[in-house]
Amino acid sequence: MAIQVVPLTEADIPGAIEVIQQAFADDPYFKWVFDASKFNKQRNSDSLTARCNWGIKNALFHVAKETQDPDTQSQTPTPILGVSCWLAPHPPTQPESWYSWFQSWTLSFNQLLNNIRYLGRGGLRTNRYWIWKQRQAEAQAAIWDDPRGYYFCNIVAVSPEAQGKGVGRLLFEAVTKRADEEGVKCYLESSKSVPNVAIYEKMGFHMSKEMECRDGADACMLYCMVRDPRSE
């Protein structure tokens, strides 16, 4: 099976969301931060749609698809096999641009509209979300030492049917090759120690910090990993 990795388009968003929701259904962080009894899949889908539309303009958002015969490409929609979203490096000393600020504000406004439309956040435990954001800020402050910033892997998801076929590796390489050319480090957080940590180590990442997000008796571990740029 030949696979191509291409930038996300608006037409890809429904398929990309389906892959993300399937891949994260059993994710430890997802289960910790969402109340399963109140989870609203459609609310979550609309939230991801807003995120995808933002990411098309403001992130490195890719999808993996099976290469199709040119004669049938226009007739049959190409299934999405995997999705990744990376944030480009931003030097901490460099102020945010007005464009970036406006885009972030637009995303927040669209998410506010979703909250109003669905009368809530679809089961999101907001206190746990902010616990995670605080722990994440502390971890990055301790780990990130490159003044140029890091390529930050925000999402990587592979369809259950496509796992084990190298889709995740291709999605990573779409950005790590660029990072290597620029000599910039990469960063990710995984809530699964097994098998994810070993998989990411094969891609050049190393463990930098184990981050605990705790809310009373309930805790979620996230594994912070960094990849140094490789030279040919």
C-alpha positions in Angstrom: 0.0 0.0 0.0 1.5 3.3 -1.1 0.8 6.1 1.3 1.1 9.9 0.8 1.2 12.6 3.4 -0.3 15.9 2.4 -1.5 19.1 4.1 -5.0 19.0 5.6 -7.7 20.6 3.5 -11.3 21.5 4.4 -12.6 18.4 2.5 -10.4 16.2 4.7 -11.7 17.5 8.0 -14.6 15.0 8.6 -12.4 12.0 7.9 -9.6 13.5 10.0 -11.9 14.0 13.0 -13.2 10.4 12.7 -9.6 9.1 12.9 -8.8 11.4 15.9 -11.9 10.3 17.8 -11.2 6.6 17.1 -7.5 6.9 18.1 -8.1 8.8 21.3 -11.1 6.8 22.5 -8.9 4.8 24.9 -6.2 7.4 25.5 -5.4 7.8 29.3 -5.3 11.6 29.1 -8.6 11.7 27.2 -10.3 9.5 29.7 -8.9 11.6 32.6 -9.9 15.0 31.2 -13.4 14.0 29.9 -16.3 12.8 32.0 -17.5 9.7 30.0 -21.1 10.0 31.3 -21.3 13.6 29.9 -19.2 13.2 26.7 -20.9 14.6 23.6 -19.3 13.2 20.5 -20.9 15.8 18.2 -19.8 18.6 20.5 -16.3 17.2 20.4 -16.5 16.9 16.6 -17.5 20.6 16.3 -14.6 21.6 18.6 -12.2 19.6 16.5 -13.6 21.1 13.3 -12.8 24.6 14.7 -9.3 23.4 15.6 -8.7 21.9 12.2 -9.8 25.1 10.4 -7.5 27.0 12.6 -4.7 24.5 12.0 -4.9 24.7 8.2 -3.7 28.3 8.4 -1.6 28.3 11.6 -0.1 24.8 12.1 1.6 22.0 10.2 -1.6 19.9 9.8 -1.1 16.7 7.7 -3.2 13.7 6.7 -2.0 10.4 5.4 -3.9 8.8 2.5 -3.5 5.8 0.3 -2.3 6.7 -3.1 -5.0 6.3 -5.7 -5.1 5.6 -9.3 -5.5 8.9 -11.2 -8.4 7.5 -13.1 -10.4 6.8 -10.0 -9.2 9.6 -7.8 -12.0 12.0 -8.6 -14.7 9.4 -8.3 -13.9 7.8 -4.9 -13.1 9.8 -1.8 -9.7 8.8 -0.3 -10.0 7.5 3.2 -7.9 9.3 5.9 -5.4 6.8 7.4 -3.8 9.2 9.9 -3.6 12.7 11.1 -0.9 14.9 12.6 -0.8 18.5 13.9 2.5 20.2 14.8 3.1 23.7 16.1 6.0 25.4 14.5 8.9 26.6 16.7 8.4 30.1 18.2 11.3 31.8 20.1 10.0 32.6 23.6 11.6 36.1 23.4 9.8 36.9 20.2 6.4 38.6 20.7 3.3 37.1 19.2 2.3 38.6 15.9 -1.0 40.4 15.5 -2.0 37.8 12.9 -1.3 34.9 15.3 -3.1 36.7 18.1 -6.2 37.3 15.9 -6.2 33.7 14.7 -6.0 32.5 18.4 -8.8 34.8 19.3 -10.9 33.6 16.4 -10.4 30.0 17.5 -11.4 30.9 21.1 -14.5 32.7 19.9 -15.6 29.7 17.8 -15.1 27.4 20.8 -17.2 29.8 22.9 -20.0 29.6 20.3 -19.8 25.8 20.6 -20.2 26.1 24.4 -23.3 28.2 23.9 -24.7 25.9 21.2 -24.3 22.8 23.3 -24.9 24.4 26.7 -21.5 23.2 27.9 -18.2 21.7 27.0 -19.4 18.2 26.2 -18.0 16.5 29.3 -14.7 18.3 29.5 -13.5 18.6 33.1 -12.2 22.2 32.9 -10.4 22.0 36.2 -8.4 19.0 35.0 -7.7 20.8 31.7 -6.1 23.7 33.5 -4.2 21.3 35.8 -2.7 19.8 32.7 -1.9 23.2 31.2 -0.1 24.2 34.4 1.9 21.0 34.5 2.7 21.4 30.8 4.0 24.9 31.3 6.2 23.7 34.2 7.5 20.8 32.2 8.3 22.9 29.1 10.0 25.5 31.3 12.3 22.8 32.7 12.9 21.1 29.4 13.0 23.6 26.7 16.4 25.2 26.5 16.7 26.1 22.8 16.0 29.8 22.3 14.8 29.1 18.8 11.8 27.0 20.1 10.7 23.5 19.3 8.5 21.7 16.8 5.7 20.6 19.0 3.7 17.5 18.1 0.2 18.4 19.2 -1.7 15.5 17.6 -0.8 12.3 16.0 -3.5 9.7 15.3 -3.7 6.7 13.1 -6.8 4.8 12.1 -7.1 1.4 13.8 -7.3 -0.2 10.4 -4.1 1.4 9.3 -1.9 0.8 12.4 1.3 -1.2 11.9 1.7 0.0 8.3 4.1 2.8 8.8 1.5 5.6 8.7 2.6 7.2 12.0 6.3 7.1 10.9 5.4 8.9 7.6 3.4 11.6 9.5 6.3 12.2 11.8 8.9 12.3 9.0 6.9 15.0 7.3 8.0 17.3 10.1 11.2 15.7 11.6 12.9 15.9 8.2 12.2 19.6 8.1 13.4 20.0 11.7 16.6 18.2 10.8 17.2 20.5 7.8 16.7 23.5 10.1 18.7 22.0 13.0 15.7 22.4 15.4 14.5 20.1 18.2 11.1 18.4 18.4 8.9 17.8 21.4 5.9 15.7 22.2 3.9 14.5 25.2 2.4 11.0 25.3 0.0 9.6 27.9 0.8 6.0 27.0 4.1 4.6 28.2 3.5 1.3 26.4 4.0 1.0 23.5 4.3 4.7 22.5 7.5 5.6 24.3 9.4 2.8 22.6 7.9 3.7 19.2 9.0 7.3 19.6 12.4 6.3 20.7 12.9 4.5 17.4 12.1 7.9 15.7 14.9 9.6 17.6 13.0 10.9 20.7 14.3 10.5 24.2 12.6 10.7 27.5 13.1 14.1 29.2 10.5 14.2 32.0 7.5 12.2 33.4 4.7 14.7 34.1 2.0 13.9 36.6 -1.4 15.6 36.3 -3.3 14.9 39.6 -6.8 15.8 40.6 -7.4 14.3 44.1 -7.1 10.5 43.8 -7.1 10.5 40.0 -3.9 11.1 38.2 -2.7 10.9 34.6 0.9 10.5 33.6 2.3 12.2 30.5 5.7 11.4 29.1 7.6 14.4 27.8 10.1 13.5 25.0 12.5 15.5 22.9 14.2 14.8 19.6 17.5 16.4 18.7 18.0 17.2 15.1 19.9 14.7 13.0 22.6 15.5 10.4 23.0 13.3 7.3 
